[in-house]
Amino acid sequence: MSQHESDIDSQSDVVTKPEQAPEQAEVPLFHVVMHNDNFTTMDFVVFVLVEVFAHGMDKAVSLMMDIHRTGQAIVATLPKEIGEMKIAIVQEYAEEAEFPLLVTLERA
């Protein structure tokens, strides 16, 4: 028997599955909801949607129009801590610009 044949014979035909990580608990998600008001400009809302929530310009304009027409819109769905952080950033921007923009967090 050649060395090559010996190597083949010594290899196992049993396929083993890699160990799977234990199931991780799913992180609860929350909706970040932006509310309409009569003072915050549409341009500012679009700016926040692009800068804070990383929406493209077309999506940001569409969301801004939804907020304007219906009074509110879900602008992101995130884990609670990240949603809270994004809301804090929006509030800082709004305070600096002197807008009363309201953004809330709701369980998804």
C-alpha positions in Angstrom: 0.0 0.0 0.0 1.4 3.4 -0.9 1.8 6.2 1.5 -1.1 8.1 -0.1 -3.5 5.1 0.2 -2.5 4.7 3.8 -3.4 8.4 4.5 -6.8 7.9 2.9 -7.5 4.8 4.9 -6.6 6.4 8.1 -9.0 9.4 7.6 -12.4 9.1 9.2 -15.5 9.3 7.1 -17.4 10.7 10.0 -18.4 14.3 9.6 -18.6 16.1 12.9 -20.5 19.3 13.3 -18.8 22.3 14.9 -20.0 23.0 18.4 -22.8 25.5 18.4 -22.8 28.4 20.7 -25.5 28.3 23.3 -28.6 30.1 22.2 -28.4 33.8 23.1 -31.3 35.5 24.6 -32.9 37.8 22.1 -32.4 41.5 22.9 -35.8 43.2 23.1 -36.1 45.9 20.5 -37.7 49.4 20.8 -39.1 51.8 18.3 -37.7 55.3 18.2 -40.7 57.5 17.4 -40.4 61.1 16.2 -43.3 63.4 16.7 -44.6 66.3 14.7 -44.7 69.8 16.1 -45.5 73.3 14.7 -42.0 74.7 15.3 -39.3 72.2 14.2 -38.4 72.8 10.6 -38.6 70.0 8.0 -34.9 70.6 7.1 -33.9 70.0 10.7 -35.9 66.8 10.9 -34.2 65.5 7.7 -30.8 66.6 9.1 -31.4 64.5 12.3 -32.6 61.5 10.4 -29.5 61.5 8.2 -26.9 62.4 10.9 -28.2 60.5 13.9 -30.1 57.6 12.4 -28.0 57.2 9.2 -30.9 57.3 6.8 -30.2 58.2 3.2 -31.6 61.5 2.0 -34.6 60.0 0.1 -35.6 57.8 3.1 -35.1 60.8 5.5 -37.4 63.0 3.4 -40.0 60.3 3.2 -39.9 59.8 7.0 -40.1 63.5 7.5 -43.2 63.7 5.3 -44.8 60.8 7.2 -44.1 62.6 10.5 -45.6 65.8 9.1 -48.7 64.1 7.6 -49.6 61.6 10.4 -48.1 63.3 13.5 -45.4 60.7 14.1 -43.3 57.9 12.6 -41.0 55.1 13.6 -37.6 56.3 12.6 -35.6 53.3 13.9 -35.9 50.0 15.8 -33.1 49.4 18.1 -32.1 47.8 21.5 -33.2 50.0 24.3 -29.8 51.4 25.3 -28.9 52.4 21.7 -32.4 54.0 21.2 -31.9 56.0 24.4 -28.5 57.1 23.3 -29.8 58.3 19.9 -32.7 60.1 21.6 -30.2 61.9 23.8 -28.2 63.0 20.8 -31.3 64.3 19.0 -32.3 66.2 22.1 -28.9 67.9 22.2 -29.2 68.9 18.6 -32.7 70.2 19.1 -31.8 72.2 22.2 -28.9 73.8 20.4 -31.2 74.7 17.5 -34.0 75.8 19.9 -36.5 73.3 18.6 -39.0 71.4 20.7 -38.6 68.2 18.7 -40.0 65.2 20.7 -38.6 61.7 20.2 -39.9 58.8 22.3 -39.1 55.1 22.8 -41.8 52.4 22.6 -41.4 48.6 23.0 -41.5 47.0 19.5 
